[in-house]
Amino acid sequence: MALRRMLAAFLGALLFLALAPMAALGAFNSTDSSGFTASTYQVAAPASVGAAIACNGSNGKSATATVSAYSEVPRATGYRFVLTAPDGSTASSTVGPPSSGAVVLPAPLTRTSTSAGNRIYTLTVQGLLGSWSGAVWTLTHTC
């Protein structure tokens, strides 16, 4: 009788060891969905910018861009202003967010092109949110 009990206990333990991993695997194989959603935010371009580009000299190889106003971009933490010359060289300025409701204006940007080329100068303005750059507002001027 003792031999039968030992044999039954041994077979029971063997059966448990064989079935336990399958039961555990079944517990980890179910799927479920969570309520987590992801979204993106797009930084808009300024709705309006008061700016002018003036040609310096008669050969059109230099120009100065002056910004007199720009509309605030929601959530923007700063603004980037870039003047691009016909040869692709740039002059840029980055300013912080408005201080006490007053818009911060950049200093005038001047750029001289190494060649007269097509004489088209481009001013771009972007809202910034941390390290993200927003959509671009653009002004072009031919000298």
Steps between C-alpha positions, in 0.01 A plus 500: 500500500779739577639433158166591339488827698853588403428417136177708509683794663779474243253494207306791652816706536606411145158597365514831695847578363381425146181710517611798712708670224212472254262658749743785563550551127125519453479770767748721311357448151183705535466836323343817627475857379569805707355848495835659402491721194779694331467819304720757333511876523589719207646842573324748272665778302437855622171618347652836414843661499583866447834489318691662218813413305705793373779472244836650593705654219429493129626151412241300700764299683390610846167538677366572847179354643318686776214348699265752660229262629380141490201315637555259784487127433307297762737313737813639332800532732702703250525620140766456230561765230721409203607718206631291209711659225499391134816293556333304783686666786289605797479744788275394786369605838301312763296680764316374804129517570322830563594666826207637700286494186748702292628328185879473485635630167824375345777737396504577125662219300749589227645256251746551215502252214828386346339536157218713375331187363123528472498774768207341687519529878268299724393569858345213694338509844423189707348442840702265721377262769799362684711329233211485249482745209164619377360570159676777307370848416690631192573837340704529180651813347698554181778758510 
